[in-house]
Amino acid sequence: MKFRATLTGFAAIVMWSFLALLTVASGKMPPFQLLAVCFAIGSIPGILVLVLRPERLRLLRQPAKVWITGVAGLFGYHFLYFTALRHAPAVEAGLIAYLWPLLIVVGSALLPGERLRWYHIVGAVMGLAGTVLIVGRNGFHFEGAYAIGYGAAFLCAFTWSGYSLITRRFEAVSTDVVTIFCLATSALSFVCHLGLEDTIWPDAASQWVAVLGLGLFPVGAAFYAWDYGVKNGDIQILGAASYAAPLLSTLILTLFGFAEPSWGIALACLLVTGGAVLAAHRMILRRNGDGAAQAEAAQ
């Protein structure tokens, strides 16, 4: 159960790695308009489940703290992320925002029944080092003039790590609630779009396909998978493995011709992969040990 849930959470990380590629392919739709459309699409699978299985509607009866956490996590993260990109260079803002996996690993020590081991911390730090190589491959230039953007990026990291850790404490809450989180995030993003942006729609079929892909996977199914993973899987392993997202994203962009291959990317591969394996090695060994024991018992 825990192993399968952890793999489900990792599926979210894989889907997030396609975010950059699909965003580039989606055209010039403004960020909040894109979020409003994509989160609306992302809510459709959950709505269909509720329509086909109306008895699950009762699972949506949750305390206010569940709704506040969910909406603040999804909408708050994206609002702060775009604010950071508007007020600071993308490289530095992205690196700061990507402190959230390390914060999840360290913060997991505060969760009931969890123990923070040295290999969790080292694995997360290795992943962070790999991310620094990827995000900062053209150099870093931290300047005081971008303080607002840097601050928003820090809040962004704390928002998503906080959402993930608090969600773990709501393990009895059905993942069906993510449908409402997506709908609320779509509505709030639409309000921000009306107040801050001009409306621009895709002008090619390929761009609409990219928007649909964003809504169904990185900005849709990924959040359902992440919710299930952090509630039922190993959150420390998921935190360390989350550094695979920028690595996989860079590899995908390179494969499709949007980025150049380099030795830095190769080294980042080793650091991120090694860190994830180190953080997860106990679970992998335990899983293999259980399989061997079952095979021996069957003979």
Secondary structure, DSSP 4 states (H G I P E B T S, - for coil): -HHHHHHHHHHHHHHHTTHHHHHHHT-S--HHHHHHHHHHHHHHHHHHHHHH-GGGGGGG---HHHHHHHHHHHHHHHHHHHHHHHHS-HHHHHHHHTTHHHHHHHHGGGSTT----HHHHHHHHHHHHHHHHHHTTT-----GGGHHHHHHHHHHHHHHHHHHHHHHTTTTS-TTHHHHHHHHHHHHHHHHHHHH-------SHHHHHHHHHHHHIIIIIHHHHHHHHHHHS-HHHHHHHTTHHHHHHHHHHHHTTSS---HHHHHHHHHHHHHHHHHHHHHHHHHHHHHHHHHHHH-
